[in-house]
Amino acid sequence: MSSALSSYSDYGYNSEIEYASPHRLVQMLFEGALKRIAFAKGAIQRKEIAEKGKFIGQAIGIVEGLKASLDKDAGGEIATTLEALYDYICRQLLQANIKDNEDILDEVSGLLSDVKIAWDAINGPENIVPQPEVVKPAEIIEPMPINKPAHPVNSRANKALKAYSI
């Protein structure tokens, strides 16, 4: 995921990346990929071949970062499905680059937007609910988490959170 985020940092988002929650980082990756695809589409329209290739390459890197961040053990079927979708998206981005095809970019943008909308609907760490402190006898004191994430919207959201191992 760090290599995917490096594309993001090229555009002045270093401080946001540094302090973002894992949930927000995934959102930022989706945003970054969608932005690069839009830039690539504009480059195709302007016949700027080098720029098109640069932006599609960055989009592929970001999608690969999303794929690499999946936890297939914890995420189960959702993680496996997302991995296959990300593979498809990367192949389609390559085809769009080779063929200068805006329609393929539109298709890929729609797919990523759908996944991003679902991800955005999940309660992220910004919805953390403080938990009451429990006092333990001195001999068994362990570090306690200060906050516990709120319950996700539904079981599918919980599985999606596990898919990204956050």
Contacts in CASP RR format, 6 or more apart in sequence:
PFRMAT RR
TARGET T0000
AUTHOR 0000-0000-0000
METHOD contacts of the structure
MODEL  1
MSSALSSYSDYGYNSEIEYASPHRLVQMLFEGALKRIAFAKGAIQRKEIA
EKGKFIGQAIGIVEGLKASLDKDAGGEIATTLEALYDYICRQLLQANIKD
NEDILDEVSGLLSDVKIAWDAINGPENIVPQPEVVKPAEIIEPMPINKPA
HPVNSRANKALKAYSI
1 25 0 8 1.000
1 29 0 8 1.000
1 65 0 8 1.000
1 66 0 8 1.000
1 68 0 8 1.000
1 69 0 8 1.000
3 61 0 8 1.000
3 64 0 8 1.000
3 65 0 8 1.000
4 29 0 8 1.000
4 61 0 8 1.000
4 62 0 8 1.000
4 63 0 8 1.000
4 64 0 8 1.000
4 65 0 8 1.000
4 66 0 8 1.000
4 68 0 8 1.000
5 17 0 8 1.000
5 25 0 8 1.000
5 28 0 8 1.000
5 29 0 8 1.000
7 32 0 8 1.000
7 36 0 8 1.000
7 58 0 8 1.000
7 61 0 8 1.000
7 62 0 8 1.000
8 17 0 8 1.000
8 28 0 8 1.000
8 29 0 8 1.000
8 32 0 8 1.000
8 62 0 8 1.000
9 17 0 8 1.000
13 28 0 8 1.000
16 28 0 8 1.000
17 25 0 8 1.000
17 28 0 8 1.000
20 28 0 8 1.000
21 124 0 8 1.000
21 125 0 8 1.000
21 126 0 8 1.000
21 166 0 8 1.000
22 125 0 8 1.000
22 164 0 8 1.000
22 166 0 8 1.000
23 122 0 8 1.000
23 124 0 8 1.000
23 125 0 8 1.000
23 126 0 8 1.000
23 161 0 8 1.000
23 166 0 8 1.000
24 124 0 8 1.000
24 125 0 8 1.000
24 126 0 8 1.000
26 66 0 8 1.000
26 69 0 8 1.000
26 119 0 8 1.000
26 164 0 8 1.000
26 166 0 8 1.000
27 116 0 8 1.000
27 119 0 8 1.000
27 120 0 8 1.000
29 62 0 8 1.000
29 65 0 8 1.000
29 66 0 8 1.000
30 66 0 8 1.000
30 112 0 8 1.000
30 115 0 8 1.000
30 116 0 8 1.000
30 119 0 8 1.000
31 116 0 8 1.000
32 59 0 8 1.000
32 62 0 8 1.000
33 59 0 8 1.000
33 62 0 8 1.000
33 63 0 8 1.000
33 66 0 8 1.000
33 112 0 8 1.000
34 109 0 8 1.000
34 112 0 8 1.000
34 113 0 8 1.000
34 116 0 8 1.000
36 55 0 8 1.000
36 56 0 8 1.000
36 57 0 8 1.000
36 58 0 8 1.000
36 59 0 8 1.000
36 62 0 8 1.000
37 55 0 8 1.000
37 56 0 8 1.000
37 59 0 8 1.000
37 93 0 8 1.000
37 105 0 8 1.000
37 108 0 8 1.000
37 109 0 8 1.000
37 112 0 8 1.000
38 109 0 8 1.000
39 51 0 8 1.000
39 55 0 8 1.000
40 51 0 8 1.000
40 52 0 8 1.000
40 53 0 8 1.000
40 55 0 8 1.000
40 56 0 8 1.000
40 59 0 8 1.000
40 96 0 8 1.000
40 97 0 8 1.000
40 105 0 8 1.000
41 102 0 8 1.000
41 105 0 8 1.000
41 106 0 8 1.000
42 48 0 8 1.000
42 52 0 8 1.000
43 49 0 8 1.000
43 51 0 8 1.000
43 52 0 8 1.000
43 53 0 8 1.000
43 55 0 8 1.000
44 52 0 8 1.000
44 100 0 8 1.000
44 101 0 8 1.000
44 102 0 8 1.000
44 105 0 8 1.000
45 102 0 8 1.000
49 100 0 8 1.000
52 97 0 8 1.000
52 100 0 8 1.000
53 97 0 8 1.000
56 93 0 8 1.000
56 94 0 8 1.000
56 96 0 8 1.000
56 97 0 8 1.000
57 93 0 8 1.000
57 97 0 8 1.000
59 93 0 8 1.000
60 90 0 8 1.000
60 93 0 8 1.000
60 94 0 8 1.000
63 86 0 8 1.000
63 89 0 8 1.000
63 90 0 8 1.000
63 93 0 8 1.000
63 112 0 8 1.000
64 86 0 8 1.000
64 90 0 8 1.000
66 82 0 8 1.000
66 86 0 8 1.000
67 82 0 8 1.000
67 83 0 8 1.000
67 86 0 8 1.000
67 87 0 8 1.000
67 90 0 8 1.000
69 164 0 8 1.000
69 165 0 8 1.000
70 79 0 8 1.000
70 82 0 8 1.000
70 83 0 8 1.000
70 163 0 8 1.000
70 164 0 8 1.000
70 165 0 8 1.000
71 79 0 8 1.000
71 162 0 8 1.000
71 163 0 8 1.000
71 164 0 8 1.000
71 165 0 8 1.000
72 79 0 8 1.000
72 80 0 8 1.000
72 83 0 8 1.000
72 163 0 8 1.000
74 162 0 8 1.000
74 163 0 8 1.000
74 165 0 8 1.000
75 159 0 8 1.000
75 160 0 8 1.000
75 162 0 8 1.000
75 163 0 8 1.000
75 165 0 8 1.000
76 159 0 8 1.000
76 162 0 8 1.000
76 163 0 8 1.000
77 159 0 8 1.000
78 156 0 8 1.000
78 159 0 8 1.000
78 160 0 8 1.000
78 162 0 8 1.000
78 163 0 8 1.000
79 162 0 8 1.000
79 163 0 8 1.000
82 115 0 8 1.000
82 163 0 8 1.000
85 111 0 8 1.000
85 115 0 8 1.000
88 111 0 8 1.000
89 108 0 8 1.000
89 111 0 8 1.000
89 112 0 8 1.000
92 104 0 8 1.000
92 107 0 8 1.000
92 108 0 8 1.000
93 104 0 8 1.000
93 105 0 8 1.000
93 108 0 8 1.000
95 101 0 8 1.000
95 104 0 8 1.000
96 102 0 8 1.000
96 104 0 8 1.000
96 105 0 8 1.000
96 108 0 8 1.000
118 160 0 8 1.000
119 160 0 8 1.000
121 153 0 8 1.000
121 157 0 8 1.000
122 152 0 8 1.000
122 153 0 8 1.000
122 157 0 8 1.000
122 160 0 8 1.000
122 161 0 8 1.000
123 149 0 8 1.000
123 150 0 8 1.000
123 151 0 8 1.000
123 152 0 8 1.000
123 153 0 8 1.000
123 157 0 8 1.000
124 149 0 8 1.000
124 150 0 8 1.000
124 161 0 8 1.000
125 147 0 8 1.000
125 149 0 8 1.000
127 149 0 8 1.000
127 150 0 8 1.000
128 147 0 8 1.000
128 148 0 8 1.000
128 149 0 8 1.000
128 150 0 8 1.000
129 147 0 8 1.000
129 148 0 8 1.000
129 149 0 8 1.000
129 150 0 8 1.000
130 146 0 8 1.000
130 147 0 8 1.000
131 145 0 8 1.000
131 146 0 8 1.000
131 147 0 8 1.000
131 148 0 8 1.000
133 144 0 8 1.000
134 144 0 8 1.000
136 142 0 8 1.000
151 158 0 8 1.000
152 158 0 8 1.000
152 160 0 8 1.000
152 161 0 8 1.000
END
